[in-house]
Amino acid sequence: MKFDIITIFPKIFDSYFNESIVKRAREKEIIKINVHNLRDYTLDKHKTVDNPPYGGGAGMVLMVEPILKAVESLKISKDSKTKVIVFSAKGKQFNQKMAY
């Protein structure tokens, strides 16, 4: 089983994937996990991945372009059974039924 994770904080996953059950699964090659830095898919020199919300308001919103480039570059090398899961505070809760 292979997982590709796209994030703006790639180093945060190091401790999770190098401990306990996940570490043993990786060592036995049961799972393979690759973490990709979203900033690698930007075009500007500052590697910007977010902007203020359109129309104003508090906070920042992730830009679509880097996310799309990252997902497309990963899907090119994957088979047609690849699933893309985008986490959102407003999305549907992922459950067993959605997994199949």
Backbone as XML, in Angstrom:
<?xml version="1.0"?>
<chain id="A" units="angstrom">
  <residue number="1" name="MET">
    <atom name="N" x="0.858" y="-1.159" z="0.000"/>
    <atom name="CA" x="0.000" y="0.000" z="0.000"/>
    <atom name="C" x="0.909" y="1.228" z="0.000"/>
  </residue>
  <residue number="2" name="LYS">
    <atom name="N" x="0.566" y="2.195" z="-0.829"/>
    <atom name="CA" x="1.400" y="3.381" z="-0.949"/>
    <atom name="C" x="0.582" y="4.629" z="-0.656"/>
  </residue>
  <residue number="3" name="PHE">
    <atom name="N" x="1.187" y="5.544" z="0.114"/>
    <atom name="CA" x="0.555" y="6.810" z="0.457"/>
    <atom name="C" x="1.471" y="7.950" z="0.041"/>
  </residue>
  <residue number="4" name="ASP">
    <atom name="N" x="0.909" y="8.938" z="-0.629"/>
    <atom name="CA" x="1.612" y="10.179" z="-0.936"/>
    <atom name="C" x="0.889" y="11.288" z="-0.201"/>
  </residue>
  <residue number="5" name="ILE">
    <atom name="N" x="1.607" y="12.013" z="0.631"/>
    <atom name="CA" x="1.017" y="13.085" z="1.428"/>
    <atom name="C" x="1.589" y="14.410" z="0.954"/>
  </residue>
  <residue number="6" name="ILE">
    <atom name="N" x="0.706" y="15.348" z="0.649"/>
    <atom name="CA" x="1.113" y="16.688" z="0.230"/>
    <atom name="C" x="0.821" y="17.632" z="1.392"/>
  </residue>
  <residue number="7" name="THR">
    <atom name="N" x="1.829" y="18.382" z="1.823"/>
    <atom name="CA" x="1.684" y="19.246" z="2.989"/>
    <atom name="C" x="2.636" y="20.432" z="2.894"/>
  </residue>
  <residue number="8" name="ILE">
    <atom name="N" x="2.353" y="21.475" z="3.662"/>
    <atom name="CA" x="3.308" y="22.581" z="3.742"/>
    <atom name="C" x="4.247" y="22.390" z="4.936"/>
  </residue>
  <residue number="9" name="PHE">
    <atom name="N" x="4.034" y="21.329" z="5.701"/>
    <atom name="CA" x="4.891" y="21.016" z="6.846"/>
    <atom name="C" x="5.404" y="19.574" z="6.747"/>
  </residue>
  <residue number="10" name="PRO">
    <atom name="N" x="6.265" y="19.264" z="5.796"/>
    <atom name="CA" x="6.686" y="17.871" z="5.597"/>
    <atom name="C" x="7.467" y="17.270" z="6.766"/>
  </residue>
  <residue number="11" name="LYS">
    <atom name="N" x="8.223" y="18.064" z="7.488"/>
    <atom name="CA" x="9.040" y="17.533" z="8.590"/>
    <atom name="C" x="8.199" y="17.078" z="9.780"/>
  </residue>
  <residue number="12" name="ILE">
    <atom name="N" x="6.979" y="17.578" z="9.885"/>
    <atom name="CA" x="6.127" y="17.230" z="11.024"/>
    <atom name="C" x="5.773" y="15.734" z="11.026"/>
  </residue>
  <residue number="13" name="PHE">
    <atom name="N" x="5.835" y="15.097" z="9.870"/>
    <atom name="CA" x="5.457" y="13.689" z="9.766"/>
    <atom name="C" x="6.584" y="12.728" z="10.134"/>
  </residue>
  <residue number="14" name="ASP">
    <atom name="N" x="7.816" y="13.215" z="10.176"/>
    <atom name="CA" x="8.963" y="12.340" z="10.448"/>
    <atom name="C" x="8.788" y="11.518" z="11.715"/>
  </residue>
  <residue number="15" name="SER">
    <atom name="N" x="8.433" y="12.150" z="12.804"/>
    <atom name="CA" x="8.317" y="11.414" z="14.067"/>
    <atom name="C" x="7.169" y="10.404" z="14.043"/>
  </residue>
  <residue number="16" name="TYR">
    <atom name="N" x="6.080" y="10.715" z="13.375"/>
    <atom name="CA" x="4.942" y="9.797" z="13.317"/>
    <atom name="C" x="5.274" y="8.537" z="12.524"/>
  </residue>
  <residue number="17" name="PHE">
    <atom name="N" x="6.000" y="8.713" z="11.423"/>
    <atom name="CA" x="6.267" y="7.585" z="10.529"/>
    <atom name="C" x="7.508" y="6.786" z="10.907"/>
  </residue>
  <residue number="18" name="ASN">
    <atom name="N" x="8.243" y="7.245" z="11.880"/>
    <atom name="CA" x="9.453" y="6.540" z="12.293"/>
    <atom name="C" x="9.348" y="5.990" z="13.707"/>
  </residue>
  <residue number="19" name="GLU">
    <atom name="N" x="8.134" y="5.760" z="14.155"/>
    <atom name="CA" x="7.880" y="5.207" z="15.483"/>
    <atom name="C" x="6.821" y="4.110" z="15.391"/>
  </residue>
  <residue number="20" name="SER">
    <atom name="N" x="6.816" y="3.216" z="16.336"/>
    <atom name="CA" x="5.740" y="2.280" z="16.605"/>
    <atom name="C" x="5.322" y="1.421" z="15.417"/>
  </residue>
  <residue number="21" name="ILE">
    <atom name="N" x="4.020" y="1.228" z="15.278"/>
    <atom name="CA" x="3.450" y="0.331" z="14.277"/>
    <atom name="C" x="3.758" y="0.800" z="12.861"/>
  </residue>
  <residue number="22" name="VAL">
    <atom name="N" x="3.673" y="2.077" z="12.626"/>
    <atom name="CA" x="3.931" y="2.610" z="11.285"/>
    <atom name="C" x="5.382" y="2.343" z="10.883"/>
  </residue>
  <residue number="23" name="LYS">
    <atom name="N" x="6.294" y="2.513" z="11.800"/>
    <atom name="CA" x="7.712" y="2.244" z="11.513"/>
    <atom name="C" x="7.917" y="0.781" z="11.131"/>
  </residue>
  <residue number="24" name="ARG">
    <atom name="N" x="7.323" y="-0.123" z="11.889"/>
    <atom name="CA" x="7.471" y="-1.551" z="11.591"/>
    <atom name="C" x="6.849" y="-1.905" z="10.246"/>
  </residue>
  <residue number="25" name="ALA">
    <atom name="N" x="5.713" y="-1.319" z="9.938"/>
    <atom name="CA" x="5.068" y="-1.578" z="8.646"/>
    <atom name="C" x="5.935" y="-1.077" z="7.492"/>
  </residue>
  <residue number="26" name="ARG">
    <atom name="N" x="6.578" y="0.060" z="7.674"/>
    <atom name="CA" x="7.479" y="0.589" z="6.641"/>
    <atom name="C" x="8.708" y="-0.303" z="6.485"/>
  </residue>
  <residue number="27" name="GLU">
    <atom name="N" x="9.273" y="-0.751" z="7.592"/>
    <atom name="CA" x="10.456" y="-1.615" z="7.538"/>
    <atom name="C" x="10.164" y="-2.932" z="6.836"/>
  </residue>
  <residue number="28" name="LYS">
    <atom name="N" x="8.960" y="-3.468" z="7.035"/>
    <atom name="CA" x="8.562" y="-4.720" z="6.382"/>
    <atom name="C" x="8.019" y="-4.483" z="4.973"/>
  </residue>
  <residue number="29" name="GLU">
    <atom name="N" x="8.012" y="-3.233" z="4.550"/>
    <atom name="CA" x="7.517" y="-2.815" z="3.232"/>
    <atom name="C" x="6.051" y="-3.183" z="3.006"/>
  </residue>
  <residue number="30" name="ILE">
    <atom name="N" x="5.285" y="-3.162" z="4.090"/>
    <atom name="CA" x="3.840" y="-3.358" z="3.991"/>
    <atom name="C" x="3.204" y="-2.083" z="3.458"/>
  </residue>
  <residue number="31" name="ILE">
    <atom name="N" x="3.727" y="-0.947" z="3.913"/>
    <atom name="CA" x="3.267" y="0.349" z="3.410"/>
    <atom name="C" x="4.472" y="1.182" z="2.988"/>
  </residue>
  <residue number="32" name="LYS">
    <atom name="N" x="4.223" y="2.072" z="2.053"/>
    <atom name="CA" x="5.245" y="3.024" z="1.631"/>
    <atom name="C" x="4.620" y="4.409" z="1.733"/>
  </residue>
  <residue number="33" name="ILE">
    <atom name="N" x="5.322" y="5.312" z="2.399"/>
    <atom name="CA" x="4.800" y="6.660" z="2.601"/>
    <atom name="C" x="5.794" y="7.669" z="2.046"/>
  </residue>
  <residue number="34" name="ASN">
    <atom name="N" x="5.312" y="8.530" z="1.156"/>
    <atom name="CA" x="6.116" y="9.629" z="0.623"/>
    <atom name="C" x="5.448" y="10.934" z="1.020"/>
  </residue>
  <residue number="35" name="VAL">
    <atom name="N" x="6.227" y="11.843" z="1.566"/>
    <atom name="CA" x="5.707" y="13.155" z="1.953"/>
    <atom name="C" x="6.267" y="14.181" z="0.977"/>
  </residue>
  <residue number="36" name="HIS">
    <atom name="N" x="5.370" y="14.981" z="0.381"/>
    <atom name="CA" x="5.745" y="15.979" z="-0.620"/>
    <atom name="C" x="5.458" y="17.374" z="-0.080"/>
  </residue>
  <residue number="37" name="ASN">
    <atom name="N" x="6.400" y="18.275" z="-0.289"/>
    <atom name="CA" x="6.244" y="19.657" z="0.150"/>
    <atom name="C" x="5.445" y="20.430" z="-0.897"/>
  </residue>
  <residue number="38" name="LEU">
    <atom name="N" x="4.300" y="20.969" z="-0.511"/>
    <atom name="CA" x="3.450" y="21.723" z="-1.435"/>
    <atom name="C" x="4.197" y="22.907" z="-2.035"/>
  </residue>
  <residue number="39" name="ARG">
    <atom name="N" x="5.121" y="23.468" z="-1.289"/>
    <atom name="CA" x="5.881" y="24.630" z="-1.774"/>
    <atom name="C" x="6.751" y="24.287" z="-2.988"/>
  </residue>
  <residue number="40" name="ASP">
    <atom name="N" x="7.054" y="23.024" z="-3.197"/>
    <atom name="CA" x="7.835" y="22.611" z="-4.368"/>
    <atom name="C" x="7.041" y="22.749" z="-5.667"/>
  </residue>
  <residue number="41" name="TYR">
    <atom name="N" x="5.754" y="22.969" z="-5.575"/>
    <atom name="CA" x="4.889" y="23.057" z="-6.757"/>
    <atom name="C" x="4.443" y="24.485" z="-7.047"/>
  </residue>
  <residue number="42" name="THR">
    <atom name="N" x="5.135" y="25.461" z="-6.489"/>
    <atom name="CA" x="4.818" y="26.869" z="-6.731"/>
    <atom name="C" x="5.776" y="27.435" z="-7.764"/>
  </residue>
  <residue number="43" name="LEU">
    <atom name="N" x="5.433" y="28.604" z="-8.301"/>
    <atom name="CA" x="6.259" y="29.218" z="-9.338"/>
    <atom name="C" x="7.025" y="30.444" z="-8.863"/>
  </residue>
  <residue number="44" name="ASP">
    <atom name="N" x="6.576" y="31.094" z="-7.812"/>
    <atom name="CA" x="7.233" y="32.328" z="-7.378"/>
    <atom name="C" x="8.447" y="32.037" z="-6.494"/>
  </residue>
  <residue number="45" name="LYS">
    <atom name="N" x="9.315" y="33.017" z="-6.373"/>
    <atom name="CA" x="10.562" y="32.816" z="-5.624"/>
    <atom name="C" x="10.343" y="32.655" z="-4.123"/>
  </residue>
  <residue number="46" name="HIS">
    <atom name="N" x="9.205" y="33.096" z="-3.619"/>
    <atom name="CA" x="8.904" y="32.968" z="-2.190"/>
    <atom name="C" x="8.172" y="31.669" z="-1.855"/>
  </residue>
  <residue number="47" name="LYS">
    <atom name="N" x="7.843" y="30.896" z="-2.885"/>
    <atom name="CA" x="7.132" y="29.619" z="-2.723"/>
    <atom name="C" x="5.816" y="29.790" z="-1.969"/>
  </residue>
  <residue number="48" name="THR">
    <atom name="N" x="5.037" y="30.766" z="-2.405"/>
    <atom name="CA" x="3.766" y="31.113" z="-1.773"/>
    <atom name="C" x="2.706" y="30.052" z="-2.063"/>
  </residue>
  <residue number="49" name="VAL">
    <atom name="N" x="2.012" y="29.606" z="-1.023"/>
    <atom name="CA" x="0.954" y="28.609" z="-1.187"/>
    <atom name="C" x="-0.409" y="29.104" z="-0.713"/>
  </residue>
  <residue number="50" name="ASP">
    <atom name="N" x="-0.460" y="30.322" z="-0.144"/>
    <atom name="CA" x="-1.745" y="30.828" z="0.338"/>
    <atom name="C" x="-1.902" y="32.310" z="0.018"/>
  </residue>
  <residue number="51" name="ASN">
    <atom name="N" x="-3.144" y="32.752" z="0.044"/>
    <atom name="CA" x="-3.532" y="34.136" z="-0.229"/>
    <atom name="C" x="-4.669" y="34.519" z="0.708"/>
  </residue>
  <residue number="52" name="PRO">
    <atom name="N" x="-4.906" y="35.822" z="0.874"/>
    <atom name="CA" x="-6.101" y="36.231" z="1.623"/>
    <atom name="C" x="-7.361" y="35.777" z="0.876"/>
  </residue>
  <residue number="53" name="PRO">
    <atom name="N" x="-8.458" y="35.547" z="1.572"/>
    <atom name="CA" x="-9.683" y="35.112" z="0.899"/>
    <atom name="C" x="-10.211" y="36.167" z="-0.065"/>
  </residue>
  <residue number="54" name="TYR">
    <atom name="N" x="-10.751" y="35.701" z="-1.196"/>
    <atom name="CA" x="-11.343" y="36.595" z="-2.185"/>
    <atom name="C" x="-12.520" y="37.318" z="-1.544"/>
  </residue>
  <residue number="55" name="GLY">
    <atom name="N" x="-12.578" y="38.607" z="-1.696"/>
    <atom name="CA" x="-13.658" y="39.392" z="-1.108"/>
    <atom name="C" x="-13.357" y="39.845" z="0.306"/>
  </residue>
  <residue number="56" name="GLY">
    <atom name="N" x="-12.170" y="39.527" z="0.803"/>
    <atom name="CA" x="-11.790" y="39.966" z="2.145"/>
    <atom name="C" x="-12.147" y="38.968" z="3.219"/>
  </residue>
  <residue number="57" name="GLY">
    <atom name="N" x="-11.823" y="39.307" z="4.421"/>
    <atom name="CA" x="-12.103" y="38.432" z="5.552"/>
    <atom name="C" x="-10.824" y="38.032" z="6.256"/>
  </residue>
  <residue number="58" name="ALA">
    <atom name="N" x="-10.986" y="37.404" z="7.387"/>
    <atom name="CA" x="-9.845" y="37.012" z="8.208"/>
    <atom name="C" x="-9.204" y="35.734" z="7.686"/>
  </residue>
  <residue number="59" name="GLY">
    <atom name="N" x="-7.929" y="35.571" z="7.988"/>
    <atom name="CA" x="-7.235" y="34.327" z="7.674"/>
    <atom name="C" x="-6.677" y="34.258" z="6.270"/>
  </residue>
  <residue number="60" name="MET">
    <atom name="N" x="-6.211" y="33.076" z="5.927"/>
    <atom name="CA" x="-5.622" y="32.817" z="4.619"/>
    <atom name="C" x="-6.252" y="31.554" z="4.044"/>
  </residue>
  <residue number="61" name="VAL">
    <atom name="N" x="-6.205" y="31.443" z="2.711"/>
    <atom name="CA" x="-6.778" y="30.304" z="2.000"/>
    <atom name="C" x="-5.688" y="29.706" z="1.115"/>
  </residue>
  <residue number="62" name="LEU">
    <atom name="N" x="-5.583" y="28.378" z="1.094"/>
    <atom name="CA" x="-4.604" y="27.746" z="0.217"/>
    <atom name="C" x="-4.947" y="28.023" z="-1.241"/>
  </residue>
  <residue number="63" name="MET">
    <atom name="N" x="-3.920" y="28.266" z="-2.041"/>
    <atom name="CA" x="-4.103" y="28.517" z="-3.469"/>
    <atom name="C" x="-4.378" y="27.188" z="-4.182"/>
  </residue>
  <residue number="64" name="VAL">
    <atom name="N" x="-5.196" y="27.237" z="-5.218"/>
    <atom name="CA" x="-5.556" y="26.034" z="-5.965"/>
    <atom name="C" x="-4.398" y="25.544" z="-6.832"/>
  </residue>
  <residue number="65" name="GLU">
    <atom name="N" x="-3.665" y="26.457" z="-7.460"/>
    <atom name="CA" x="-2.646" y="26.085" z="-8.437"/>
    <atom name="C" x="-1.595" y="25.112" z="-7.897"/>
  </residue>
  <residue number="66" name="PRO">
    <atom name="N" x="-0.969" y="25.393" z="-6.745"/>
    <atom name="CA" x="0.030" y="24.430" z="-6.256"/>
    <atom name="C" x="-0.568" y="23.065" z="-5.907"/>
  </residue>
  <residue number="67" name="ILE">
    <atom name="N" x="-1.774" y="23.063" z="-5.368"/>
    <atom name="CA" x="-2.424" y="21.795" z="-5.019"/>
    <atom name="C" x="-2.694" y="20.985" z="-6.282"/>
  </residue>
  <residue number="68" name="LEU">
    <atom name="N" x="-3.233" y="21.633" z="-7.302"/>
    <atom name="CA" x="-3.537" y="20.959" z="-8.564"/>
    <atom name="C" x="-2.267" y="20.409" z="-9.208"/>
  </residue>
  <residue number="69" name="LYS">
    <atom name="N" x="-1.208" y="21.210" z="-9.244"/>
    <atom name="CA" x="0.057" y="20.752" z="-9.828"/>
    <atom name="C" x="0.608" y="19.546" z="-9.071"/>
  </residue>
  <residue number="70" name="ALA">
    <atom name="N" x="0.533" y="19.580" z="-7.762"/>
    <atom name="CA" x="1.047" y="18.476" z="-6.950"/>
    <atom name="C" x="0.254" y="17.194" z="-7.202"/>
  </residue>
  <residue number="71" name="VAL">
    <atom name="N" x="-1.060" y="17.290" z="-7.174"/>
    <atom name="CA" x="-1.910" y="16.110" z="-7.386"/>
    <atom name="C" x="-1.723" y="15.563" z="-8.796"/>
  </residue>
  <residue number="72" name="GLU">
    <atom name="N" x="-1.700" y="16.440" z="-9.793"/>
    <atom name="CA" x="-1.521" y="15.979" z="-11.172"/>
    <atom name="C" x="-0.166" y="15.308" z="-11.369"/>
  </residue>
  <residue number="73" name="SER">
    <atom name="N" x="0.875" y="15.844" z="-10.777"/>
    <atom name="CA" x="2.199" y="15.238" z="-10.949"/>
    <atom name="C" x="2.273" y="13.862" z="-10.292"/>
  </residue>
  <residue number="74" name="LEU">
    <atom name="N" x="1.562" y="13.668" z="-9.202"/>
    <atom name="CA" x="1.554" y="12.368" z="-8.537"/>
    <atom name="C" x="0.653" y="11.366" z="-9.249"/>
  </residue>
  <residue number="75" name="LYS">
    <atom name="N" x="-0.457" y="11.829" z="-9.805"/>
    <atom name="CA" x="-1.384" y="10.919" z="-10.483"/>
    <atom name="C" x="-0.819" y="10.404" z="-11.798"/>
  </residue>
  <residue number="76" name="ILE">
    <atom name="N" x="0.089" y="11.136" z="-12.418"/>
    <atom name="CA" x="0.690" y="10.690" z="-13.674"/>
    <atom name="C" x="1.409" y="9.363" z="-13.474"/>
  </residue>
  <residue number="77" name="SER">
    <atom name="N" x="2.052" y="9.214" z="-12.344"/>
    <atom name="CA" x="2.842" y="8.013" z="-12.099"/>
    <atom name="C" x="2.060" y="6.914" z="-11.374"/>
  </residue>
  <residue number="78" name="LYS">
    <atom name="N" x="0.793" y="7.106" z="-11.155"/>
    <atom name="CA" x="-0.008" y="6.128" z="-10.425"/>
    <atom name="C" x="-0.982" y="5.410" z="-11.370"/>
  </residue>
  <residue number="79" name="ASP">
    <atom name="N" x="-1.504" y="4.273" z="-10.921"/>
    <atom name="CA" x="-2.486" y="3.562" z="-11.734"/>
    <atom name="C" x="-3.865" y="4.195" z="-11.594"/>
  </residue>
  <residue number="80" name="SER">
    <atom name="N" x="-4.817" y="3.697" z="-12.348"/>
    <atom name="CA" x="-6.155" y="4.297" z="-12.383"/>
    <atom name="C" x="-6.943" y="4.086" z="-11.090"/>
  </residue>
  <residue number="81" name="LYS">
    <atom name="N" x="-6.458" y="3.244" z="-10.198"/>
    <atom name="CA" x="-7.162" y="2.995" z="-8.942"/>
    <atom name="C" x="-6.795" y="3.999" z="-7.857"/>
  </residue>
  <residue number="82" name="THR">
    <atom name="N" x="-5.974" y="4.977" z="-8.193"/>
    <atom name="CA" x="-5.538" y="5.973" z="-7.221"/>
    <atom name="C" x="-6.721" y="6.794" z="-6.731"/>
  </residue>
  <residue number="83" name="LYS">
    <atom name="N" x="-6.776" y="6.993" z="-5.418"/>
    <atom name="CA" x="-7.807" y="7.844" z="-4.825"/>
    <atom name="C" x="-7.139" y="9.076" z="-4.255"/>
  </residue>
  <residue number="84" name="VAL">
    <atom name="N" x="-7.779" y="10.218" z="-4.434"/>
    <atom name="CA" x="-7.284" y="11.471" z="-3.885"/>
    <atom name="C" x="-8.216" y="11.871" z="-2.753"/>
  </residue>
  <residue number="85" name="ILE">
    <atom name="N" x="-7.653" y="12.054" z="-1.574"/>
    <atom name="CA" x="-8.433" y="12.456" z="-0.407"/>
    <atom name="C" x="-7.937" y="13.823" z="0.025"/>
  </residue>
  <residue number="86" name="VAL">
    <atom name="N" x="-8.828" y="14.796" z="0.007"/>
    <atom name="CA" x="-8.485" y="16.154" z="0.408"/>
    <atom name="C" x="-9.164" y="16.428" z="1.745"/>
  </residue>
  <residue number="87" name="PHE">
    <atom name="N" x="-8.362" y="16.732" z="2.736"/>
    <atom name="CA" x="-8.910" y="16.998" z="4.062"/>
    <atom name="C" x="-9.407" y="18.430" z="4.146"/>
  </residue>
  <residue number="88" name="SER">
    <atom name="N" x="-10.567" y="18.589" z="4.740"/>
    <atom name="CA" x="-11.182" y="19.901" z="4.872"/>
    <atom name="C" x="-11.955" y="19.954" z="6.177"/>
  </residue>
  <residue number="89" name="ALA">
    <atom name="N" x="-11.942" y="21.100" z="6.786"/>
    <atom name="CA" x="-12.725" y="21.273" z="8.005"/>
    <atom name="C" x="-14.215" y="21.250" z="7.703"/>
  </residue>
  <residue number="90" name="LYS">
    <atom name="N" x="-14.577" y="21.458" z="6.446"/>
    <atom name="CA" x="-15.973" y="21.537" z="6.056"/>
    <atom name="C" x="-16.449" y="20.321" z="5.264"/>
  </residue>
  <residue number="91" name="GLY">
    <atom name="N" x="-15.560" y="19.404" z="4.968"/>
    <atom name="CA" x="-15.900" y="18.270" z="4.119"/>
    <atom name="C" x="-16.680" y="17.185" z="4.832"/>
  </residue>
  <residue number="92" name="LYS">
    <atom name="N" x="-17.003" y="16.123" z="4.086"/>
    <atom name="CA" x="-17.685" y="14.971" z="4.656"/>
    <atom name="C" x="-16.690" y="14.143" z="5.457"/>
  </residue>
  <residue number="93" name="GLN">
    <atom name="N" x="-17.177" y="13.529" z="6.518"/>
    <atom name="CA" x="-16.328" y="12.675" z="7.331"/>
    <atom name="C" x="-16.029" y="11.394" z="6.561"/>
  </residue>
  <residue number="94" name="PHE">
    <atom name="N" x="-14.742" y="11.062" z="6.458"/>
    <atom name="CA" x="-14.334" y="9.844" z="5.761"/>
    <atom name="C" x="-14.707" y="8.639" z="6.611"/>
  </residue>
  <residue number="95" name="ASN">
    <atom name="N" x="-15.383" y="7.664" z="5.989"/>
    <atom name="CA" x="-15.793" y="6.477" z="6.729"/>
    <atom name="C" x="-15.547" y="5.223" z="5.888"/>
  </residue>
  <residue number="96" name="GLN">
    <atom name="N" x="-15.871" y="4.070" z="6.427"/>
    <atom name="CA" x="-15.619" y="2.801" z="5.752"/>
    <atom name="C" x="-16.366" y="2.696" z="4.429"/>
  </residue>
  <residue number="97" name="LYS">
    <atom name="N" x="-17.586" y="3.194" z="4.374"/>
    <atom name="CA" x="-18.384" y="3.131" z="3.150"/>
    <atom name="C" x="-17.714" y="3.918" z="2.021"/>
  </residue>
  <residue number="98" name="MET">
    <atom name="N" x="-17.164" y="5.083" z="2.336"/>
    <atom name="CA" x="-16.478" y="5.888" z="1.322"/>
    <atom name="C" x="-15.197" y="5.212" z="0.845"/>
  </residue>
  <residue number="99" name="ALA">
    <atom name="N" x="-14.587" y="4.393" z="1.692"/>
    <atom name="CA" x="-13.323" y="3.742" z="1.344"/>
    <atom name="C" x="-13.496" y="2.735" z="0.214"/>
  </residue>
  <residue number="100" name="TYR">
    <atom name="N" x="-14.704" y="2.231" z="0.044"/>
    <atom name="CA" x="-14.952" y="1.239" z="-0.998"/>
    <atom name="C" x="-15.854" y="1.797" z="-2.000"/>
  </residue>
</chain>
